[in-house]
Amino acid sequence: MRQRWPILLIAALALAGCAEVEADEMNLTSSAFTDGGAIPAEHTCDGAGTSPPLAWTDVPDGAKAFAVVVTDPDAGGFVHWVLADIPGDARELPAGEGDAIGLPGANGFGDTGWGGPCPPSGEHRYEFRLYALAERIGLEDPTAADLRAASALAAGELLGIYARR
């Protein structure tokens, strides 16, 4: 008599693959701009270059730290900000203070911390991505790849637009 468990196992795995699994999503906002809106010049190379204020809600249970990665997909994913180990009880980063609250990493400009939008021409999009983590990253110089590879409990995204005058 042939064993049926391999067939049952394959069927169960196939059915499990059909179920849509959604990751938890946090709500990420900024009081400086709306989702899909223009980033004010004060947060760019044309102004003071301070990081914009960010706030988040819908944090999952077990979040012990947060991390932020900001990239420009119109410039091949150029990294503008890597910020790890934001305390798990934080729910905001005030304007210009993020690098003092979390642990900044290298950006695409070769500096550490926030590097504001500075597109060479035209309008560019800036993707702000927030990750809720079960543990701190704990690296001395975190990279965007380190943060993306971390096991996130949830994530939130905010899109900003900027074009130089």
C-alpha positions in Angstrom: 0.0 0.0 0.0 1.4 3.4 -1.0 1.8 6.1 1.6 -0.4 9.1 1.1 1.3 11.6 3.5 3.6 13.0 0.8 0.6 13.9 -1.4 -1.3 15.3 1.6 1.8 17.4 2.6 2.2 18.8 -1.0 -1.6 19.6 -1.1 -1.4 21.4 2.2 1.6 23.4 1.2 0.0 24.4 -2.1 -3.1 25.6 -0.3 -1.1 27.5 2.2 0.7 29.2 -0.7 -2.7 30.4 -2.0 -3.5 32.2 1.2 -2.5 35.9 1.1 -0.4 36.9 4.0 -0.3 40.6 4.7 2.5 42.2 6.8 1.5 44.6 9.5 1.5 48.2 8.3 2.3 51.3 10.4 1.0 54.7 9.5 4.0 57.0 8.8 3.3 60.8 8.5 5.1 64.1 8.5 3.8 67.5 9.6 6.0 69.1 7.0 4.4 67.4 3.9 1.6 65.0 3.0 2.0 61.6 1.4 2.9 62.3 -2.2 3.3 66.0 -1.4 6.2 68.4 -1.8 9.0 68.3 0.7 9.7 71.9 2.0 13.0 73.4 0.9 14.2 73.7 4.5 14.7 69.9 4.6 16.8 69.9 1.4 20.2 71.1 0.1 18.4 74.3 -1.0 17.6 75.2 2.7 18.9 74.3 6.1 19.0 70.6 5.2 17.4 69.5 8.4 15.6 66.1 8.5 11.8 66.5 8.3 9.6 65.6 11.3 8.2 62.1 11.2 5.5 60.5 13.3 4.0 57.0 13.3 1.1 55.0 14.7 -0.2 51.5 14.6 2.9 50.1 16.1 2.8 46.3 16.6 3.3 44.6 20.0 6.9 43.6 20.6 8.5 46.6 18.8 11.7 47.3 20.7 13.3 49.5 18.1 12.6 51.4 14.9 14.7 52.1 11.8 14.3 54.5 8.9 15.7 54.3 5.4 15.1 57.2 2.9 15.9 56.6 -0.8 15.4 58.3 -4.1 14.1 55.7 -6.6 14.5 58.3 -9.4 18.3 58.3 -8.8 18.7 54.5 -8.8 17.8 54.1 -5.1 20.3 56.7 -3.8 20.3 56.6 0.0 19.5 59.8 1.8 19.1 58.5 5.3 19.9 55.5 7.4 18.8 55.7 11.0 18.8 52.6 13.3 18.1 51.8 16.9 15.4 54.4 17.4 14.0 53.6 20.9 10.9 51.3 20.9 8.8 53.8 22.9 9.4 56.6 20.4 6.5 57.6 18.1 8.1 60.6 16.4 11.3 62.2 15.3 11.2 66.0 15.6 12.6 68.1 12.7 16.4 68.0 12.7 16.6 65.7 15.7 16.5 62.2 14.2 20.2 61.7 14.1 20.5 62.5 17.8 17.6 60.0 18.7 18.7 57.0 16.7 22.0 55.7 15.4 22.8 57.3 12.0 24.5 55.3 9.2 26.2 56.3 6.0 24.2 58.0 3.2 25.0 58.1 -0.5 26.7 61.5 -0.1 29.5 59.8 1.9 28.4 61.4 5.1 26.6 60.0 8.2 23.0 60.9 8.9 20.4 62.8 7.0 21.4 64.1 3.6 18.5 66.1 2.2 17.1 65.9 -1.3 19.3 67.6 -3.9 18.2 66.3 -7.3 20.5 67.4 -10.2 17.5 68.2 -12.4 13.7 67.6 -12.5 11.4 66.3 -9.9 12.4 63.3 -7.8 10.5 61.0 -5.4 11.8 60.3 -1.9 10.6 57.1 -0.2 10.7 57.2 3.6 10.4 53.7 5.0 10.0 53.0 8.7 10.6 49.5 10.2 9.4 48.2 13.6 11.9 45.7 14.9 11.8 43.1 17.6 15.4 43.9 18.5 17.9 46.7 18.1 20.2 46.5 15.1 23.2 47.0 17.3 25.7 47.8 14.6 28.2 50.6 14.9 27.7 51.9 11.3 24.4 50.5 10.0 23.7 50.5 6.2 20.4 50.6 4.3 21.0 46.9 3.4 21.4 46.0 7.1 18.1 47.7 7.9 16.3 46.1 5.0 17.6 42.7 5.9 16.4 42.9 9.5 13.3 41.0 10.4 10.7 43.7 10.6 7.5 43.2 12.6 5.8 46.0 10.5 6.7 48.8 8.1 5.3 52.1 7.1 6.0 54.3 4.0 5.7 58.0 3.2 6.5 59.5 -0.2 7.7 63.0 -0.7 8.5 64.9 -3.9 11.1 67.6 -4.5 12.3 69.6 -7.5 15.0 72.2 -7.3 14.2 75.8 -8.3 
